[in-house]
């Protein structure tokens, strides 16, 4: 994987954004210490819908923990 472009936290979730081999896509890796998730997004989506993406990440992790309870 390439060098991270950005790294930040959403609560307990560590989010790392990296470039991919595709010039218009970014790799998103999420980890909260229990669950790990990876996906790709278009650069346009990341730039213009980052807040929405972060909310979806947060909700997905919250749901995953709820299912395990």
N, C-alpha and C positions, 0 to 999 in steps of 0.2 A: 504494500500500500504506500502511496506517496505521503509526503510530509503534510501534516494538518494545516489547513488554511485558517481554521478557527476552532476554538475549543471553549466551551462554556457549560454552566450547570443550570438545570431547571430543577430546583429543589435538590433531591438526592440523585438526579439523573445527570450523568456526565455525557455531553454531546460533543462529538468530534466531527468536523466537516473536512473532507479531503478531496483532492481532484481525482478523476478517474482517467482511463485511457480515452474515453469519449470527450471531445472538446466542449460539449454542451451539457455534460452531466457532472454531478457531485455525489460523493459517497458520504452517507450520514451513518455514524455509528453511535449507538446509545447503550449505556450501561449504568445500572443503579446498584451494582454489587450482587444482585440476585438474578436479574434478567438482563440479557444482552440482545440487541436488535440491530440489524443493518439494512439499509435500503439506499436507493439512488433517487435523486431528484434532478430536475432540469435546473440549470443555473437561473433561468428566468423565474421559476417558481420559488427558489430559495431567496432570491433578491426581493421579490415582490410579495411573497406570502410566508415569510419566515415566522411571523407571529402566529399565523394559523397552523403552520407545521409544528411549532413548539407546543401549542395547545393540544394538538392531536397526539403528540408523543406523550405528554403528561397524562392525558386521559387513558391512553392505551396501557401505560404502566400502572396507573391506578386500578384499572379494570383487571389486569393480570394479577395484581396482589389480592384483589377482592375475590377472584376465582379460587385462589389458593387458600383462602381462609375457611 
